[in-house]
């Protein structure tokens, strides 16, 4: 297979009784090391010999963080800016799904087996997963270095797709960008960027977590990290700090607190690392950009799980059970009427205890309130927005929690570590429904239920109270419990 930089060799495999081809670890930029560390991505040097693309490339993730819900291997090496391509027909002209992994903008890996495009290939969709620089390397403020290096990596990866995907059987005019958590935030960030519009046709954001870090906060955090390292906050000085030491300082620079204290910091100040509103690449916060009509011609599918982060609050249940939810919410919802309206709208959670209420609030604040907010921001645009809600409760975790929906979207219930998250018998019918909706959106730009604009509030509920085999549950009240936060 020939790319613009040179030939690559992948491999054929048999999945679901059908052949598909995989090409792994193809660089879309030069290794971001030495003088290119903290630089914008630079196109790879051309090669003439056939390059082996049968193994995943190096990852920006340098260590196994442990305890993550998705298996995401860390692979050593310098060439961390690469793509993985899965195609059912290298001679075709098929729609393309480009997946951007999550991990809070500090962790995650494109080499997860959950992101293998085998089921999408079965259904006629070329699938790409791409990497990007993480944490301070990708998003930290550095004097004299380009801002938003991780965002620039997304753009470079998408530019590679546009230039090269036809050689793998993909149609560059039918690209859907998709991602989960920070990857979903990346999707919305790109959707709100004027300069990114030519790179994709539609957008699919799963449990999106926006960063939109204010420039002054990013600068203060970058200077704090440099001070911890004992160097100036410029690129030349920071390049002298070993990578592993920088990663350790990154954790110290973002917050000295742990447990509930760290959670409070997150709610009050937002994600510490991620796309920065620099006034150049990102001119304004993402929702403001969407309200101005950027990306309004791009179909959008987005949604969230019911209790993304309730598991975190549940670990503190012994401490929280004697404290009324209204007391704990007071620092975040200072307006008494808003606080009361929110608690009234979440009566079902109140019956489960304080930890359930706080977990739901964290989930709402970071993920769920963004769904109606983004849908409303785009309500006057030319293209439609569709909302979904993931409500299937894990028998292992006890909640419809963060990451639980990913193997359903990918129709990958048989893969490693799914049982640890979804139990021994996750319903294949739910995976069939969700994956089919994703495929229909990628291929037809319509997942199959009424759009938000035509029926405001309309949401497809996956895994709710409908009995297996019953008609899909579609409601206009699925996100009413978050309206007090908007």
N, C-alpha and C positions, 0 to 999 in steps of 0.2 A: 504494500500500500504506500502511495506517495503523498507526503505532506509538503507544504511549501518549503520546509527546512530540509527535507530529505526523506528517504524511504524507511518504513518501519515494518516489522514482522510481528503479527499477533498470533492467535491460535483459534481454531474452531473447537466448539464444545457442543454437547447435546444437552438441551434443557427442555423439559416438558415435551420430550419426544421430537423436538425440532432443533435444527442446527442454528447456532448463532456464533458470532466471532467477537473476541475480546482483544482490545489493544490497550495495554496498561502502561502507565508511567511515561507518556509522551510529553516532553517539555514544551511549554508554551512561552517560557522565558528562561533566561540564563539563571544559574544559581545565584540567589541573593546573598552572596558572601563577599568578604574583603571589601573592595571599593564599592561594590553594588549593595552592600548591606545598608539598609535604610534608604535605598534609592528607588526610584520608580522602576517597574519591571522593564527589562530590556529583551528584545527579541532574541531567540536562541541562535547561536552560530550554526550555519548550515553544515550538514554532513552528507557524505556521498555513499558510504557503506550502509548496508541495511542495518538499522538499529533494532535491537531486540526489545520488543514491547510485550513480553509474556509474563512480567512480574510487576507488581505495584512499585511505583517510585517512592523516593524519600518523602517524608511528611514533615510539615512544620511542627506537628506534635512530636515532642522529643522524648516523652516518657509516658508510660501507662498511668493515667491519673488515678485509676482504681475506683471502683464503685460507680462507674458510669453505667447508664441504662442501655446504651447502644455499644456493641463491640466496635471499637475504633482503634486499630493497630497503629503504633508509632513505629516508623521505619527510618533507620539512620541514613544519613547522606546529606549532601549539599544541594542537590537539584530538587528542591521542594516545590517548585512551581510547575505542575504537570497536570495532565488530564488523563482520564480513563474513558475509553469509548467502547460501547457494547452495541453491536449491530446485527440484525437478522439478515441483512442483504446489502453487502457493500456496493452492489450495482444498482440499488434502488434510488428512490427520491422520496424518502419517508419523513414524517414529522419527527422533531427532535425534542427531547427533554433534557435540560441541563440542570443537574442537581448541585446545590451549594450546601455543604454540611453545616450543622450547628455546633454548639459547644461554648456559648457565651462569648464568642469572639476571642477566646483564649485557649480553647481546646478543640477537639474534634479532628476527624481524619476522613479524607475522601476514599480511603481504602477499606471501609467497612464492608463486610459481605452483605449487609442489609441494603447497600446502595448499588449492588450489582443489578444491571438492567435486564436480567434474564426474562422476567415476566413481561416487562414492557416490550422487549424484543419479540416475545411470543405473539404480542398483540400489534406488531407492526410499528413500533416506535424505537428509533435510535436513542440511546441514553448515554449521557456524558456526566461524569462527576469531576469536579475541578477542585484544586487546592488553592490556598491563599495564606499569606503570612498572618500569624496570630498575635494577640496580646500587644505588648509594646512594640515589637518589631513591625507589626502590621498597622497599628493604629495610634501609637504613642506620639505625643508632640515632641519634636526635635528641632532645635534651632538650625536652620539652613537645610533641612531635609524636606522633601515633598510630604505634605500631609496625606492622610488617608491612603497609605500604601496598600493596605489590604483591599480597599475599594478599587484601587488601580489594578490590583491583581485580578479581581473579578472581571473588570473591563478587558484586560489583556486575554484572559481565558476565553471570554465570550468572543473577542475579536478572532482568536484562533479558531473557534468553532465556525464562525461565519466564513472564514477563509478556507477552511480545510474539511468541513463536515461532509461536503458533497462526495469526497473521495471515499467516505465510509458509508455511503448510501443515505445520507441525510439531506434534507432540503433546508438550506440556510435561510429561506424566507419563512419557514414554519418552525421557529424555535420558541419553546416555552421555557422560561426560567422558573425554577422551583427550589424550595429549600425548607428546612424545619428549624424552629427556634431562632438562633442567630442567623441561620441560613434563610429562614423566612423573613427575618429583618433585612437581610441582604437583598432579597427579592423586592421588598417594598422600597428600600433605599434606591435601588436601580430604577424601579418604576417611576420614582420621583425625580430622576436626574435627566435633564434635557439632553445631555451628551450621550446617554446610553440608549436612547430610544431606537436607533437603527439596528441594535444588536439582537432584538427579540420581538416576537409577535404577541405573546401573552404571558401572564404571570400567575404563579400558584404558590401561595404563602401558607405554610403549615405552622401553627403555633408561633407566629412571628413575634420576635422580640426586637424592638427598635432600640437603637442606642442614641443617635442624635446628640452626641456629647457636645455641650457648649464649648466654644473655643477657649474661653478663659479657664474653665475647669480642666480641660485637656492640658493646657499649658502648665497650670499649677501642679498637676499630677506628674507630668513629664519632668518638671524641675525638681520635684520631690524625689523621684526615682534617681535622677542624676546626683542629687545631694547624698542619697544613701550610698551610691556607688563611689562617691568622692571625686567626681569629675564634673566638668562643665556640661551643660545640657545641649551640646552641639554634636553633630554627626561624627566628626573626627574623634572626639573624646569618647563618645559612647561606643564606637567601634572597638575600642581597646578593652571594653568590659567583656569577659568571656560570656558566651551565650547562656550557659547553665546558671551563672551567677546573676545575670540580668533577669532570668526567669524567676529566681528566688526573690530578687528585689521588687519585681513586678507585683508579687503577692503582698509584700509589705507596703508598697506605695499606694495600693488601691484601698486598703483598709487594715487597721490594726485590730479590728474587732472580729469576734467569732460568734457562731450560733445566732441567737436572736439579734444581737448587736449588729452583726454583718447583714442580716436580713433588713434591719431598720435602715442601715446605710443604703442598701439597694433601693428600698422604697422611697427614701427621701432624695437621693442623689442620682439614681439611675445606674445603668451599667458603667463600670469604670473604664473599660476599653471597648472601642467600637467606632463606627464612622463618626467623624467629627464635623460639625457644622462650621466649615472653615471659610464660608463666603465665596469660595471659588469652585471647587469640585462639587461641594454640597452648599448651595446658596442659602438654604433655609431648612428648618425642620421638615421632615418628610411629609407629615400630614398637611402642613401649609403648602408645600409644593403640589400635593395632589389636589388641594382646594383650588389652586391656581390653574389647574387643568393639565399639568404635566402628566403624561402617561394616560390621558383620558381616552385615547383611541385604542388602548390595550385591554382586552378582556382580563379580568382578575377573579380568581377563585381563592378564598381565604377562610380560615376558621381556627378553632382552638378546641382543646379538650376541656372537660368540665372542671377538673381539679388538677391542673398542671403541676402545681407546687405544694399541694396539701400535704404530701409526704414529709416535707421539710418541717412544717408546723407540727405534724403528728409526733415527731421525735421529741418535741418539747411539751407533750401533752400533760405530763405530770405537773409541770410548772404552770401551765396555762389553765388547767381545769377549774381552778377556784377563782379565776379573774373573769368578770363579766366581759363579753365581747365589746360592748360599748366603750369600756374603759381602755382596752387595748387599741381600739380604732381611733380614739380621740386625737392622738398626735398626727394622724394621717388625714382624717376627715374632721377638720376643726369646726365646720359648720354643723350645728346640732341637727338642723332639718335634713341636711344631706346624709348625715350619719344615721338618723332614724329611718329615712327612706331606704337607705341601703340595707339596713338590718331587717326592715319589713319585707323587702324584696327577696331576702335570703332566709326566710323563716325555716325552710327545710334544713338548711345548714345549721341554724341555731339549735335545732333539736338534736343535732349530733354532737354538740359541744363547742367550746371556745376554739379548740385547735382546728375544727372543721371550718369555722367562720373565718379565722385568720388565714388559713390555707386558701380558702376561696377568695379572700380579698387580695392576697398576693397574686393568685392566678388571674384575677380580674384586672388588677392594676397593671401587670406586666403584659398579659396576653389577651384576655377575653374582651376587655373594653376596646381594644384596638380594632376588633372586627366591625362593630357598628360605626366606629369613628371613621375608619377608612372607607367603608361603604357609603356613608353619608358624604364624605369629602369628595367622592367621585360621582355623586348622584346626578350631576348635570353634564357628565361627559358623554362622548359618543359611544363608548363601549360599555358593556354591562359588567356588573359585579355580582358574584354568587357567594353566599355564605353557607358554611356548614358548621355543625357542632358535633364533637365526638364524645359520646356518653357511655360507651361500654366500660363497665367496671372490671378491672383486673381482679381475678380471684386470689392473686398473690399479693398485690399491693393494696387492694381494698378501695381503689379510686380509679377514675378515668384519668390517668396521670400522664405526665410529660413523657414523650417518646413512645408511649404505648401504641399510638396509631401508626407509627412509621411502617412496621412490617405488614400492616393491613393495606396501606397505600401501595406498597411494593409487592403485595401478594406473596409474602415471604415468610409465612408462618412456620415453615419447616426448618428455618435456619437456626444457627447456634445462638443461644442465649435468649431466644424468644420465649421459651418456656419459663425462664426465670422471671420474666416480666408479665407474660400473658397466661401462664398456667399450662397445664398439660393438654387442654382441649379448647384453644381459642376458636371461635366459630368461623369456619371457612366461608360461610355465606356472607358474613360481614366483609371479609377480605374481597370476595367476589364483587360486592356492591361498591366498595370504596375504590378498588383498583379500576373497575369499569368506569366509574365517574371520572377518575383521573385520566384514563385513556381517552374517553370521549372529550374531555376538555382540551387535551393536547391535540387531538385530531380534528375536532369540530368547533373548538372555542366555546363550548356550551356543555356543562356537566350533566344537564338533564332535569333541572327543576327551575321554577320561576326565579328570575333575576331580582335582586334587591330593588332596583329602580321601578320595575313594573309592579311589584308588590312589596313595599318597604317593610323590612324586618323579616322577610321570608328566609327561612333557614332549613336546610336538610339536616336532620338529626340522624347520625349514624350510631347504631347500638343503643338506642334509647329504650323506651318501654314497649315499643312495638314487638309483638311476638315474632319469633323466627318465621320467615316466609310470608309475613304480612306485608301489606303495602308500605312503602317507605313513609317514615314519619316526617312530615313537612309542617312547620309551624311559623307563625309570625311573632311568637313571644319568646323564642329561645334565648335571646340576649336581653330581655327586659330587666333581668336582675342586675345588669351592669349600668343601666341608664343613669342612675344617680351619680355615677362617676364621670359622666361626660360633660 
